[in-house]
Amino acid sequence: MGERQPMKEDLQETLGWARQRLEELGVFATEDGLRWAAAHGLVLSVWHNGPIEDAHASPPTSRREALHDGTMFAHNTWLTR
């Protein structure tokens, strides 16, 4: 509450920066580049340092067994779908 809502100018400036950065990274160099960049972002946001990876890295507890690599992969795959 009390946060300032982004103005149209702020959004346009941010979009301009994002387009420029994606261009520098070569995202638009291929037809599927933007799709692959989106998929990479999804993997980072859902899988990397997410709750399932945290559970995988944590020691087992009385309520949870060790989460092995294959199990973590299966859970992350299910979550992403």
N, CA, C and O atoms as a Maestro MAE file, in Angstrom:
{
 s_m_m2io_version
 :::
 2.0.0
}

f_m_ct {
 s_m_title
 :::
 protein
 m_atom[324] {
  # First column is atom index #
  i_m_mmod_type
  r_m_x_coord
  r_m_y_coord
  r_m_z_coord
  i_m_residue_number
  s_m_chain_name
  s_m_pdb_residue_name
  s_m_pdb_atom_name
  i_m_atomic_number
  :::
  1 25 0.832 -1.162 0.000 1 A "MET " " N  " 7
  2 3 0.000 0.000 0.000 1 A "MET " " CA " 6
  3 2 0.887 1.238 0.000 1 A "MET " " C  " 6
  4 15 1.940 1.260 0.636 1 A "MET " " O  " 8
  5 25 0.460 2.246 -0.704 2 A "GLY " " N  " 7
  6 3 1.240 3.462 -0.754 2 A "GLY " " CA " 6
  7 2 2.335 3.440 -1.801 2 A "GLY " " C  " 6
  8 15 3.029 4.438 -1.996 2 A "GLY " " O  " 8
  9 25 2.504 2.284 -2.494 3 A "GLU " " N  " 7
  10 3 3.517 2.230 -3.535 3 A "GLU " " CA " 6
  11 2 3.034 2.990 -4.763 3 A "GLU " " C  " 6
  12 15 1.847 2.985 -5.090 3 A "GLU " " O  " 8
  13 25 3.961 3.631 -5.424 4 A "ARG " " N  " 7
  14 3 3.643 4.371 -6.635 4 A "ARG " " CA " 6
  15 2 3.462 3.389 -7.792 4 A "ARG " " C  " 6
  16 15 4.297 2.512 -8.011 4 A "ARG " " O  " 8
  17 25 2.377 3.545 -8.517 5 A "GLN " " N  " 7
  18 3 2.127 2.718 -9.692 5 A "GLN " " CA " 6
  19 2 3.055 3.181 -10.818 5 A "GLN " " C  " 6
  20 15 3.295 4.378 -10.972 5 A "GLN " " O  " 8
  21 25 3.578 2.230 -11.607 6 A "PRO " " N  " 7
  22 3 4.450 2.631 -12.709 6 A "PRO " " CA " 6
  23 2 3.678 3.481 -13.719 6 A "PRO " " C  " 6
  24 15 2.526 3.191 -14.041 6 A "PRO " " O  " 8
  25 25 4.310 4.498 -14.196 7 A "MET " " N  " 7
  26 3 3.728 5.366 -15.207 7 A "MET " " CA " 6
  27 2 4.030 4.790 -16.587 7 A "MET " " C  " 6
  28 15 4.958 3.997 -16.744 7 A "MET " " O  " 8
  29 25 3.254 5.184 -17.572 8 A "LYS " " N  " 7
  30 3 3.446 4.706 -18.936 8 A "LYS " " CA " 6
  31 2 4.872 4.981 -19.405 8 A "LYS " " C  " 6
  32 15 5.471 4.151 -20.089 8 A "LYS " " O  " 8
  33 25 5.413 6.129 -19.046 9 A "GLU " " N  " 7
  34 3 6.776 6.480 -19.449 9 A "GLU " " CA " 6
  35 2 7.792 5.525 -18.829 9 A "GLU " " C  " 6
  36 15 8.761 5.130 -19.477 9 A "GLU " " O  " 8
  37 25 7.562 5.156 -17.561 10 A "ASP " " N  " 7
  38 3 8.463 4.212 -16.891 10 A "ASP " " CA " 6
  39 2 8.455 2.869 -17.607 10 A "ASP " " C  " 6
  40 15 9.505 2.268 -17.836 10 A "ASP " " O  " 8
  41 25 7.262 2.408 -17.959 11 A "LEU " " N  " 7
  42 3 7.142 1.122 -18.630 11 A "LEU " " CA " 6
  43 2 7.802 1.158 -20.007 11 A "LEU " " C  " 6
  44 15 8.480 0.210 -20.401 11 A "LEU " " O  " 8
  45 25 7.601 2.249 -20.732 12 A "GLN " " N  " 7
  46 3 8.210 2.376 -22.059 12 A "GLN " " CA " 6
  47 2 9.732 2.395 -21.960 12 A "GLN " " C  " 6
  48 15 10.419 1.796 -22.786 12 A "GLN " " O  " 8
  49 25 10.246 3.073 -20.965 13 A "GLU " " N  " 7
  50 3 11.701 3.119 -20.767 13 A "GLU " " CA " 6
  51 2 12.239 1.729 -20.439 13 A "GLU " " C  " 6
  52 15 13.275 1.321 -20.963 13 A "GLU " " O  " 8
  53 25 11.541 1.013 -19.581 14 A "THR " " N  " 7
  54 3 11.961 -0.333 -19.206 14 A "THR " " CA " 6
  55 2 11.895 -1.275 -20.398 14 A "THR " " C  " 6
  56 15 12.806 -2.076 -20.607 14 A "THR " " O  " 8
  57 25 10.823 -1.188 -21.183 15 A "LEU " " N  " 7
  58 3 10.706 -2.028 -22.378 15 A "LEU " " CA " 6
  59 2 11.808 -1.721 -23.384 15 A "LEU " " C  " 6
  60 15 12.353 -2.631 -24.010 15 A "LEU " " O  " 8
  61 25 12.136 -0.443 -23.540 16 A "GLY " " N  " 7
  62 3 13.225 -0.069 -24.438 16 A "GLY " " CA " 6
  63 2 14.550 -0.661 -23.995 16 A "GLY " " C  " 6
  64 15 15.321 -1.167 -24.810 16 A "GLY " " O  " 8
  65 25 14.808 -0.593 -22.697 17 A "TRP " " N  " 7
  66 3 16.039 -1.181 -22.147 17 A "TRP " " CA " 6
  67 2 16.050 -2.684 -22.373 17 A "TRP " " C  " 6
  68 15 17.075 -3.244 -22.760 17 A "TRP " " O  " 8
  69 25 14.907 -3.352 -22.132 18 A "ALA " " N  " 7
  70 3 14.828 -4.803 -22.298 18 A "ALA " " CA " 6
  71 2 15.059 -5.206 -23.752 18 A "ALA " " C  " 6
  72 15 15.792 -6.157 -24.024 18 A "ALA " " O  " 8
  73 25 14.440 -4.489 -24.682 19 A "ARG " " N  " 7
  74 3 14.646 -4.787 -26.112 19 A "ARG " " CA " 6
  75 2 16.116 -4.631 -26.498 19 A "ARG " " C  " 6
  76 15 16.672 -5.464 -27.214 19 A "ARG " " O  " 8
  77 25 16.732 -3.563 -26.019 20 A "GLN " " N  " 7
  78 3 18.146 -3.321 -26.325 20 A "GLN " " CA " 6
  79 2 19.012 -4.437 -25.762 20 A "GLN " " C  " 6
  80 15 19.912 -4.932 -26.439 20 A "GLN " " O  " 8
  81 25 18.745 -4.827 -24.538 21 A "ARG " " N  " 7
  82 3 19.538 -5.885 -23.894 21 A "ARG " " CA " 6
  83 2 19.361 -7.220 -24.611 21 A "ARG " " C  " 6
  84 15 20.332 -7.948 -24.817 21 A "ARG " " O  " 8
  85 25 18.118 -7.545 -24.993 22 A "LEU " " N  " 7
  86 3 17.867 -8.786 -25.730 22 A "LEU " " CA " 6
  87 2 18.577 -8.777 -27.077 22 A "LEU " " C  " 6
  88 15 19.086 -9.803 -27.526 22 A "LEU " " O  " 8
  89 25 18.608 -7.620 -27.713 23 A "GLU " " N  " 7
  90 3 19.324 -7.481 -28.994 23 A "GLU " " CA " 6
  91 2 20.815 -7.723 -28.784 23 A "GLU " " C  " 6
  92 15 21.441 -8.437 -29.568 23 A "GLU " " O  " 8
  93 25 21.388 -7.137 -27.736 24 A "GLU " " N  " 7
  94 3 22.811 -7.316 -27.437 24 A "GLU " " CA " 6
  95 2 23.142 -8.777 -27.157 24 A "GLU " " C  " 6
  96 15 24.228 -9.248 -27.494 24 A "GLU " " O  " 8
  97 25 22.214 -9.485 -26.547 25 A "LEU " " N  " 7
  98 3 22.432 -10.897 -26.223 25 A "LEU " " CA " 6
  99 2 22.213 -11.814 -27.421 25 A "LEU " " C  " 6
  100 15 22.461 -13.017 -27.340 25 A "LEU " " O  " 8
  101 25 21.750 -11.247 -28.530 26 A "GLY " " N  " 7
  102 3 21.555 -12.035 -29.738 26 A "GLY " " CA " 6
  103 2 20.248 -12.803 -29.787 26 A "GLY " " C  " 6
  104 15 20.092 -13.720 -30.593 26 A "GLY " " O  " 8
  105 25 19.316 -12.434 -28.934 27 A "VAL " " N  " 7
  106 3 18.046 -13.158 -28.859 27 A "VAL " " CA " 6
  107 2 17.280 -13.076 -30.173 27 A "VAL " " C  " 6
  108 15 16.619 -14.041 -30.556 27 A "VAL " " O  " 8
  109 25 17.353 -11.960 -30.862 28 A "PHE " " N  " 7
  110 3 16.589 -11.782 -32.090 28 A "PHE " " CA " 6
  111 2 17.338 -12.251 -33.332 28 A "PHE " " C  " 6
  112 15 16.848 -12.080 -34.449 28 A "PHE " " O  " 8
  113 25 18.519 -12.841 -33.153 29 A "ALA " " N  " 7
  114 3 19.330 -13.275 -34.292 29 A "ALA " " CA " 6
  115 2 18.731 -14.483 -34.999 29 A "ALA " " C  " 6
  116 15 19.002 -14.697 -36.181 29 A "ALA " " O  " 8
  117 25 17.924 -15.275 -34.306 30 A "THR " " N  " 7
  118 3 17.275 -16.435 -34.914 30 A "THR " " CA " 6
  119 2 15.768 -16.324 -34.738 30 A "THR " " C  " 6
  120 15 15.277 -15.570 -33.898 30 A "THR " " O  " 8
  121 25 15.055 -17.083 -35.540 31 A "GLU " " N  " 7
  122 3 13.594 -17.023 -35.514 31 A "GLU " " CA " 6
  123 2 13.023 -17.443 -34.155 31 A "GLU " " C  " 6
  124 15 12.045 -16.861 -33.685 31 A "GLU " " O  " 8
  125 25 13.630 -18.443 -33.533 32 A "ASP " " N  " 7
  126 3 13.136 -18.957 -32.250 32 A "ASP " " CA " 6
  127 2 13.833 -18.350 -31.044 32 A "ASP " " C  " 6
  128 15 13.640 -18.814 -29.920 32 A "ASP " " O  " 8
  129 25 14.636 -17.327 -31.260 33 A "GLY " " N  " 7
  130 3 15.441 -16.776 -30.176 33 A "GLY " " CA " 6
  131 2 14.629 -16.289 -28.992 33 A "GLY " " C  " 6
  132 15 14.988 -16.553 -27.844 33 A "GLY " " O  " 8
  133 25 13.548 -15.586 -29.251 34 A "LEU " " N  " 7
  134 3 12.744 -15.055 -28.150 34 A "LEU " " CA " 6
  135 2 12.088 -16.188 -27.366 34 A "LEU " " C  " 6
  136 15 11.991 -16.125 -26.140 34 A "LEU " " O  " 8
  137 25 11.638 -17.226 -28.076 35 A "ARG " " N  " 7
  138 3 11.031 -18.375 -27.388 35 A "ARG " " CA " 6
  139 2 12.059 -19.066 -26.490 35 A "ARG " " C  " 6
  140 15 11.749 -19.439 -25.358 35 A "ARG " " O  " 8
  141 25 13.274 -19.235 -26.995 36 A "TRP " " N  " 7
  142 3 14.314 -19.876 -26.182 36 A "TRP " " CA " 6
  143 2 14.693 -19.013 -24.983 36 A "TRP " " C  " 6
  144 15 14.959 -19.537 -23.902 36 A "TRP " " O  " 8
  145 25 14.720 -17.700 -25.165 37 A "ALA " " N  " 7
  146 3 15.023 -16.807 -24.048 37 A "ALA " " CA " 6
  147 2 13.930 -16.903 -22.978 37 A "ALA " " C  " 6
  148 15 14.224 -16.900 -21.782 37 A "ALA " " O  " 8
  149 25 12.679 -16.987 -23.412 38 A "ALA " " N  " 7
  150 3 11.573 -17.130 -22.461 38 A "ALA " " CA " 6
  151 2 11.666 -18.458 -21.723 38 A "ALA " " C  " 6
  152 15 11.433 -18.515 -20.516 38 A "ALA " " O  " 8
  153 25 12.006 -19.528 -22.441 39 A "ALA " " N  " 7
  154 3 12.152 -20.835 -21.804 39 A "ALA " " CA " 6
  155 2 13.282 -20.815 -20.781 39 A "ALA " " C  " 6
  156 15 13.155 -21.388 -19.699 39 A "ALA " " O  " 8
  157 25 14.375 -20.161 -21.121 40 A "HIS " " N  " 7
  158 3 15.496 -20.052 -20.187 40 A "HIS " " CA " 6
  159 2 15.075 -19.284 -18.929 40 A "HIS " " C  " 6
  160 15 15.412 -19.678 -17.812 40 A "HIS " " O  " 8
  161 25 14.341 -18.194 -19.118 41 A "GLY " " N  " 7
  162 3 13.847 -17.431 -17.972 41 A "GLY " " CA " 6
  163 2 12.919 -18.252 -17.104 41 A "GLY " " C  " 6
  164 15 12.959 -18.144 -15.878 41 A "GLY " " O  " 8
  165 25 12.086 -19.070 -17.721 42 A "LEU " " N  " 7
  166 3 11.182 -19.935 -16.967 42 A "LEU " " CA " 6
  167 2 11.966 -20.926 -16.126 42 A "LEU " " C  " 6
  168 15 11.662 -21.132 -14.952 42 A "LEU " " O  " 8
  169 25 12.974 -21.536 -16.728 43 A "VAL " " N  " 7
  170 3 13.792 -22.496 -15.990 43 A "VAL " " CA " 6
  171 2 14.451 -21.817 -14.793 43 A "VAL " " C  " 6
  172 15 14.446 -22.362 -13.689 43 A "VAL " " O  " 8
  173 25 15.012 -20.642 -15.006 44 A "LEU " " N  " 7
  174 3 15.668 -19.945 -13.898 44 A "LEU " " CA " 6
  175 2 14.688 -19.573 -12.800 44 A "LEU " " C  " 6
  176 15 14.992 -19.713 -11.616 44 A "LEU " " O  " 8
  177 25 13.513 -19.100 -13.190 45 A "SER " " N  " 7
  178 3 12.564 -18.635 -12.172 45 A "SER " " CA " 6
  179 2 11.876 -19.776 -11.457 45 A "SER " " C  " 6
  180 15 11.553 -19.648 -10.276 45 A "SER " " O  " 8
  181 25 11.642 -20.896 -12.137 46 A "VAL " " N  " 7
  182 3 10.909 -22.001 -11.509 46 A "VAL " " CA " 6
  183 2 11.846 -23.012 -10.870 46 A "VAL " " C  " 6
  184 15 11.583 -23.480 -9.763 46 A "VAL " " O  " 8
  185 25 12.922 -23.353 -11.539 47 A "TRP " " N  " 7
  186 3 13.781 -24.427 -11.066 47 A "TRP " " CA " 6
  187 2 14.925 -23.940 -10.200 47 A "TRP " " C  " 6
  188 15 15.185 -24.517 -9.144 47 A "TRP " " O  " 8
  189 25 15.606 -22.902 -10.619 48 A "HIS " " N  " 7
  190 3 16.840 -22.474 -9.944 48 A "HIS " " CA " 6
  191 2 16.515 -21.761 -8.631 48 A "HIS " " C  " 6
  192 15 15.789 -20.767 -8.615 48 A "HIS " " O  " 8
  193 25 17.054 -22.277 -7.550 49 A "ASN " " N  " 7
  194 3 16.853 -21.715 -6.208 49 A "ASN " " CA " 6
  195 2 15.388 -21.652 -5.816 49 A "ASN " " C  " 6
  196 15 14.980 -20.775 -5.055 49 A "ASN " " O  " 8
  197 25 14.608 -22.569 -6.328 50 A "GLY " " N  " 7
  198 3 13.201 -22.651 -5.952 50 A "GLY " " CA " 6
  199 2 13.026 -23.543 -4.738 50 A "GLY " " C  " 6
  200 15 14.005 -24.071 -4.210 50 A "GLY " " O  " 8
  201 25 11.798 -23.716 -4.292 51 A "PRO " " N  " 7
  202 3 11.554 -24.509 -3.081 51 A "PRO " " CA " 6
  203 2 11.965 -25.972 -3.221 51 A "PRO " " C  " 6
  204 15 12.395 -26.590 -2.248 51 A "PRO " " O  " 8
  205 25 11.835 -26.529 -4.424 52 A "ILE " " N  " 7
  206 3 12.220 -27.932 -4.600 52 A "ILE " " CA " 6
  207 2 13.732 -28.073 -4.545 52 A "ILE " " C  " 6
  208 15 14.240 -29.021 -3.946 52 A "ILE " " O  " 8
  209 25 14.455 -27.154 -5.157 53 A "GLU " " N  " 7
  210 3 15.920 -27.204 -5.084 53 A "GLU " " CA " 6
  211 2 16.394 -26.959 -3.652 53 A "GLU " " C  " 6
  212 15 17.375 -27.559 -3.212 53 A "GLU " " O  " 8
  213 25 15.708 -26.089 -2.930 54 A "ASP " " N  " 7
  214 3 16.048 -25.859 -1.517 54 A "ASP " " CA " 6
  215 2 15.880 -27.137 -0.702 54 A "ASP " " C  " 6
  216 15 16.719 -27.467 0.136 54 A "ASP " " O  " 8
  217 25 14.779 -27.855 -0.959 55 A "ALA " " N  " 7
  218 3 14.552 -29.122 -0.242 55 A "ALA " " CA " 6
  219 2 15.621 -30.140 -0.615 55 A "ALA " " C  " 6
  220 15 16.063 -30.920 0.229 55 A "ALA " " O  " 8
  221 25 16.035 -30.132 -1.874 56 A "HIS " " N  " 7
  222 3 17.077 -31.048 -2.342 56 A "HIS " " CA " 6
  223 2 18.409 -30.768 -1.635 56 A "HIS " " C  " 6
  224 15 19.149 -31.693 -1.298 56 A "HIS " " O  " 8
  225 25 18.699 -29.495 -1.418 57 A "ALA " " N  " 7
  226 3 19.973 -29.117 -0.803 57 A "ALA " " CA " 6
  227 2 19.965 -29.262 0.717 57 A "ALA " " C  " 6
  228 15 21.025 -29.314 1.339 57 A "ALA " " O  " 8
  229 25 18.782 -29.326 1.314 58 A "SER " " N  " 7
  230 3 18.677 -29.395 2.774 58 A "SER " " CA " 6
  231 2 18.895 -30.824 3.267 58 A "SER " " C  " 6
  232 15 18.608 -31.788 2.557 58 A "SER " " O  " 8
  233 25 19.403 -30.947 4.480 59 A "PRO " " N  " 7
  234 3 19.544 -32.298 5.041 59 A "PRO " " CA " 6
  235 2 18.168 -32.893 5.339 59 A "PRO " " C  " 6
  236 15 17.214 -32.158 5.595 59 A "PRO " " O  " 8
  237 25 18.066 -34.215 5.305 60 A "PRO " " N  " 7
  238 3 16.789 -34.852 5.613 60 A "PRO " " CA " 6
  239 2 16.320 -34.504 7.029 60 A "PRO " " C  " 6
  240 15 17.130 -34.223 7.912 60 A "PRO " " O  " 8
  241 25 15.025 -34.528 7.223 61 A "THR " " N  " 7
  242 3 14.446 -34.263 8.542 61 A "THR " " CA " 6
  243 2 13.586 -35.461 8.947 61 A "THR " " C  " 6
  244 15 13.469 -36.432 8.199 61 A "THR " " O  " 8
  245 25 12.995 -35.385 10.118 62 A "SER " " N  " 7
  246 3 12.118 -36.468 10.558 62 A "SER " " CA " 6
  247 2 10.844 -36.518 9.712 62 A "SER " " C  " 6
  248 15 10.174 -37.550 9.660 62 A "SER " " O  " 8
  249 25 10.512 -35.419 9.056 63 A "ARG " " N  " 7
  250 3 9.304 -35.364 8.228 63 A "ARG " " CA " 6
  251 2 9.577 -35.587 6.748 63 A "ARG " " C  " 6
  252 15 8.644 -35.828 5.982 63 A "ARG " " O  " 8
  253 25 10.850 -35.510 6.326 64 A "ARG " " N  " 7
  254 3 11.172 -35.607 4.911 64 A "ARG " " CA " 6
  255 2 12.477 -36.352 4.708 64 A "ARG " " C  " 6
  256 15 13.484 -36.071 5.358 64 A "ARG " " O  " 8
  257 25 12.437 -37.321 3.780 65 A "GLU " " N  " 7
  258 3 13.658 -38.048 3.414 65 A "GLU " " CA " 6
  259 2 14.516 -37.172 2.502 65 A "GLU " " C  " 6
  260 15 14.099 -36.096 2.072 65 A "GLU " " O  " 8
  261 25 15.709 -37.655 2.222 66 A "ALA " " N  " 7
  262 3 16.583 -36.946 1.292 66 A "ALA " " CA " 6
  263 2 15.909 -36.888 -0.079 66 A "ALA " " C  " 6
  264 15 15.296 -37.861 -0.519 66 A "ALA " " O  " 8
  265 25 16.027 -35.760 -0.739 67 A "LEU " " N  " 7
  266 3 15.454 -35.583 -2.072 67 A "LEU " " CA " 6
  267 2 16.579 -35.780 -3.089 67 A "LEU " " C  " 6
  268 15 17.442 -34.918 -3.254 67 A "LEU " " O  " 8
  269 25 16.553 -36.917 -3.761 68 A "HIS " " N  " 7
  270 3 17.623 -37.257 -4.699 68 A "HIS " " CA " 6
  271 2 17.450 -36.518 -6.023 68 A "HIS " " C  " 6
  272 15 16.388 -35.960 -6.299 68 A "HIS " " O  " 8
  273 25 18.510 -36.519 -6.845 69 A "ASP " " N  " 7
  274 3 18.503 -35.780 -8.116 69 A "ASP " " CA " 6
  275 2 17.317 -36.139 -9.002 69 A "ASP " " C  " 6
  276 15 16.629 -35.256 -9.513 69 A "ASP " " O  " 8
  277 25 17.079 -37.433 -9.185 70 A "GLY " " N  " 7
  278 3 15.983 -37.866 -10.049 70 A "GLY " " CA " 6
  279 2 14.624 -37.425 -9.541 70 A "GLY " " C  " 6
  280 15 13.751 -37.039 -10.318 70 A "GLY " " O  " 8
  281 25 14.456 -37.488 -8.225 71 A "THR " " N  " 7
  282 3 13.196 -37.057 -7.612 71 A "THR " " CA " 6
  283 2 13.023 -35.556 -7.786 71 A "THR " " C  " 6
  284 15 11.931 -35.087 -8.104 71 A "THR " " O  " 8
  285 25 14.099 -34.801 -7.578 72 A "MET " " N  " 7
  286 3 14.029 -33.350 -7.758 72 A "MET " " CA " 6
  287 2 13.673 -33.018 -9.203 72 A "MET " " C  " 6
  288 15 12.854 -32.135 -9.457 72 A "MET " " O  " 8
  289 25 14.287 -33.726 -10.147 73 A "PHE " " N  " 7
  290 3 13.991 -33.491 -11.557 73 A "PHE " " CA " 6
  291 2 12.523 -33.789 -11.862 73 A "PHE " " C  " 6
  292 15 11.867 -33.021 -12.566 73 A "PHE " " O  " 8
  293 25 12.013 -34.888 -11.342 74 A "ALA " " N  " 7
  294 3 10.620 -35.263 -11.578 74 A "ALA " " CA " 6
  295 2 9.663 -34.229 -10.987 74 A "ALA " " C  " 6
  296 15 8.680 -33.858 -11.630 74 A "ALA " " O  " 8
  297 25 9.936 -33.767 -9.786 75 A "HIS " " N  " 7
  298 3 9.079 -32.749 -9.155 75 A "HIS " " CA " 6
  299 2 9.131 -31.439 -9.925 75 A "HIS " " C  " 6
  300 15 8.095 -30.810 -10.142 75 A "HIS " " O  " 8
  301 25 10.303 -31.024 -10.334 76 A "ASN " " N  " 7
  302 3 10.430 -29.786 -11.092 76 A "ASN " " CA " 6
  303 2 9.726 -29.885 -12.450 76 A "ASN " " C  " 6
  304 15 9.100 -28.927 -12.903 76 A "ASN " " O  " 8
  305 25 9.836 -31.044 -13.089 77 A "THR " " N  " 7
  306 3 9.160 -31.248 -14.368 77 A "THR " " CA " 6
  307 2 7.651 -31.161 -14.187 77 A "THR " " C  " 6
  308 15 6.965 -30.501 -14.967 77 A "THR " " O  " 8
  309 25 7.138 -31.822 -13.165 78 A "TRP " " N  " 7
  310 3 5.695 -31.765 -12.886 78 A "TRP " " CA " 6
  311 2 5.257 -30.331 -12.598 78 A "TRP " " C  " 6
  312 15 4.225 -29.883 -13.099 78 A "TRP " " O  " 8
  313 25 6.030 -29.620 -11.799 79 A "LEU " " N  " 7
  314 3 5.693 -28.235 -11.444 79 A "LEU " " CA " 6
  315 2 5.688 -27.334 -12.679 79 A "LEU " " C  " 6
  316 15 4.812 -26.480 -12.817 79 A "LEU " " O  " 8
  317 25 6.653 -27.516 -13.572 80 A "THR " " N  " 7
  318 3 6.735 -26.684 -14.766 80 A "THR " " CA " 6
  319 2 5.563 -26.952 -15.703 80 A "THR " " C  " 6
  320 15 5.028 -26.022 -16.308 80 A "THR " " O  " 8
  321 25 5.162 -28.209 -15.828 81 A "ARG " " N  " 7
  322 3 4.016 -28.531 -16.702 81 A "ARG " " CA " 6
  323 2 2.751 -27.957 -16.137 81 A "ARG " " C  " 6
  324 15 1.682 -28.120 -16.726 81 A "ARG " " O  " 8
  :::
 }
 m_bond[323] {
  # First column is bond index #
  i_m_from
  i_m_to
  i_m_order
  :::
  1 1 2 1
  2 2 3 1
  3 3 4 2
  4 3 5 1
  5 5 6 1
  6 6 7 1
  7 7 8 2
  8 7 9 1
  9 9 10 1
  10 10 11 1
  11 11 12 2
  12 11 13 1
  13 13 14 1
  14 14 15 1
  15 15 16 2
  16 15 17 1
  17 17 18 1
  18 18 19 1
  19 19 20 2
  20 19 21 1
  21 21 22 1
  22 22 23 1
  23 23 24 2
  24 23 25 1
  25 25 26 1
  26 26 27 1
  27 27 28 2
  28 27 29 1
  29 29 30 1
  30 30 31 1
  31 31 32 2
  32 31 33 1
  33 33 34 1
  34 34 35 1
  35 35 36 2
  36 35 37 1
  37 37 38 1
  38 38 39 1
  39 39 40 2
  40 39 41 1
  41 41 42 1
  42 42 43 1
  43 43 44 2
  44 43 45 1
  45 45 46 1
  46 46 47 1
  47 47 48 2
  48 47 49 1
  49 49 50 1
  50 50 51 1
  51 51 52 2
  52 51 53 1
  53 53 54 1
  54 54 55 1
  55 55 56 2
  56 55 57 1
  57 57 58 1
  58 58 59 1
  59 59 60 2
  60 59 61 1
  61 61 62 1
  62 62 63 1
  63 63 64 2
  64 63 65 1
  65 65 66 1
  66 66 67 1
  67 67 68 2
  68 67 69 1
  69 69 70 1
  70 70 71 1
  71 71 72 2
  72 71 73 1
  73 73 74 1
  74 74 75 1
  75 75 76 2
  76 75 77 1
  77 77 78 1
  78 78 79 1
  79 79 80 2
  80 79 81 1
  81 81 82 1
  82 82 83 1
  83 83 84 2
  84 83 85 1
  85 85 86 1
  86 86 87 1
  87 87 88 2
  88 87 89 1
  89 89 90 1
  90 90 91 1
  91 91 92 2
  92 91 93 1
  93 93 94 1
  94 94 95 1
  95 95 96 2
  96 95 97 1
  97 97 98 1
  98 98 99 1
  99 99 100 2
  100 99 101 1
  101 101 102 1
  102 102 103 1
  103 103 104 2
  104 103 105 1
  105 105 106 1
  106 106 107 1
  107 107 108 2
  108 107 109 1
  109 109 110 1
  110 110 111 1
  111 111 112 2
  112 111 113 1
  113 113 114 1
  114 114 115 1
  115 115 116 2
  116 115 117 1
  117 117 118 1
  118 118 119 1
  119 119 120 2
  120 119 121 1
  121 121 122 1
  122 122 123 1
  123 123 124 2
  124 123 125 1
  125 125 126 1
  126 126 127 1
  127 127 128 2
  128 127 129 1
  129 129 130 1
  130 130 131 1
  131 131 132 2
  132 131 133 1
  133 133 134 1
  134 134 135 1
  135 135 136 2
  136 135 137 1
  137 137 138 1
  138 138 139 1
  139 139 140 2
  140 139 141 1
  141 141 142 1
  142 142 143 1
  143 143 144 2
  144 143 145 1
  145 145 146 1
  146 146 147 1
  147 147 148 2
  148 147 149 1
  149 149 150 1
  150 150 151 1
  151 151 152 2
  152 151 153 1
  153 153 154 1
  154 154 155 1
  155 155 156 2
  156 155 157 1
  157 157 158 1
  158 158 159 1
  159 159 160 2
  160 159 161 1
  161 161 162 1
  162 162 163 1
  163 163 164 2
  164 163 165 1
  165 165 166 1
  166 166 167 1
  167 167 168 2
  168 167 169 1
  169 169 170 1
  170 170 171 1
  171 171 172 2
  172 171 173 1
  173 173 174 1
  174 174 175 1
  175 175 176 2
  176 175 177 1
  177 177 178 1
  178 178 179 1
  179 179 180 2
  180 179 181 1
  181 181 182 1
  182 182 183 1
  183 183 184 2
  184 183 185 1
  185 185 186 1
  186 186 187 1
  187 187 188 2
  188 187 189 1
  189 189 190 1
  190 190 191 1
  191 191 192 2
  192 191 193 1
  193 193 194 1
  194 194 195 1
  195 195 196 2
  196 195 197 1
  197 197 198 1
  198 198 199 1
  199 199 200 2
  200 199 201 1
  201 201 202 1
  202 202 203 1
  203 203 204 2
  204 203 205 1
  205 205 206 1
  206 206 207 1
  207 207 208 2
  208 207 209 1
  209 209 210 1
  210 210 211 1
  211 211 212 2
  212 211 213 1
  213 213 214 1
  214 214 215 1
  215 215 216 2
  216 215 217 1
  217 217 218 1
  218 218 219 1
  219 219 220 2
  220 219 221 1
  221 221 222 1
  222 222 223 1
  223 223 224 2
  224 223 225 1
  225 225 226 1
  226 226 227 1
  227 227 228 2
  228 227 229 1
  229 229 230 1
  230 230 231 1
  231 231 232 2
  232 231 233 1
  233 233 234 1
  234 234 235 1
  235 235 236 2
  236 235 237 1
  237 237 238 1
  238 238 239 1
  239 239 240 2
  240 239 241 1
  241 241 242 1
  242 242 243 1
  243 243 244 2
  244 243 245 1
  245 245 246 1
  246 246 247 1
  247 247 248 2
  248 247 249 1
  249 249 250 1
  250 250 251 1
  251 251 252 2
  252 251 253 1
  253 253 254 1
  254 254 255 1
  255 255 256 2
  256 255 257 1
  257 257 258 1
  258 258 259 1
  259 259 260 2
  260 259 261 1
  261 261 262 1
  262 262 263 1
  263 263 264 2
  264 263 265 1
  265 265 266 1
  266 266 267 1
  267 267 268 2
  268 267 269 1
  269 269 270 1
  270 270 271 1
  271 271 272 2
  272 271 273 1
  273 273 274 1
  274 274 275 1
  275 275 276 2
  276 275 277 1
  277 277 278 1
  278 278 279 1
  279 279 280 2
  280 279 281 1
  281 281 282 1
  282 282 283 1
  283 283 284 2
  284 283 285 1
  285 285 286 1
  286 286 287 1
  287 287 288 2
  288 287 289 1
  289 289 290 1
  290 290 291 1
  291 291 292 2
  292 291 293 1
  293 293 294 1
  294 294 295 1
  295 295 296 2
  296 295 297 1
  297 297 298 1
  298 298 299 1
  299 299 300 2
  300 299 301 1
  301 301 302 1
  302 302 303 1
  303 303 304 2
  304 303 305 1
  305 305 306 1
  306 306 307 1
  307 307 308 2
  308 307 309 1
  309 309 310 1
  310 310 311 1
  311 311 312 2
  312 311 313 1
  313 313 314 1
  314 314 315 1
  315 315 316 2
  316 315 317 1
  317 317 318 1
  318 318 319 1
  319 319 320 2
  320 319 321 1
  321 321 322 1
  322 322 323 1
  323 323 324 2
  :::
 }
}
